[in-house]
Amino acid sequence: MTIEQRLEVLERDVRDGARQVRRWRTWALGSAAALVAVCAMGAGESSRHIADVIRARSFEVVDDTGAVLARLGPSKGDGSIMLFDHHGRPQFVVNMTSRGEAVLMADQAGRLNRIVMDRDPTNGIVYPDRGDTPD
């Protein structure tokens, strides 16, 4: 092989290498641009999409250990909102019953006491629960 043939081979290899570098650079820049575009579209969509209505049988708020701290849902066929302590005992309850709305709050002994019962002459008086509270 002569020196001229060697130079031609080297020149061809340099041209091929430069062409590959341009291809990889173009591919990398195109991929980066596509990734940025997808992220931008996703970010724009998530802030614009807010559901009008969310439906479920009940909703619960739990702590890091999985203990239920709050529940919004049915209780004995009626709607109820319940707040629990870290032991899972109800501390505050708002419940709809067939006789009206009931608001109950736990005392220091942990018993639920009725605070308000509509359609009841003793509305607003605190007295112990009569057993018609939610589970």
C-alpha positions, 0 to 999 in steps of 0.5 A: 500500500502506498502512502497516497492510498494510506492517506485516502483511507485515513481521509475517508475514516475521518470523513466517516467519523465526522459524519457519525458525530454529526448524526449523534449530535443531531439525534441527541439534540432532537431527543432532548428537545422532544423530552422538554416538549413532552414535559412542558405539555405534561406540566401544562395539562396537569395544572389545567385539569381539575375534576368537577366531581369526584365520586367514591363510596367513602374518603379516608385520610390516613397517617404514615402508619396507615391509621385512619384519621378522618373518614367521609362516607356512609354510616348506617345508610346515612352520611357522616364525617368522622375524626379519629385519634391516633388509636382509631377511636372516634373523637368528633362525628357529624352524622345525618340520621333519620331524626336529623343531624347529630354532632357528637364529640368525645369527652375525656373518658373517650365516650361520644356525647351528643352536642346537637340534634335537630328536631329535638327539644333539647337542641344544643344540650350535651347529653350522652349518646343514645346508641344511634351514632355511626360505627 
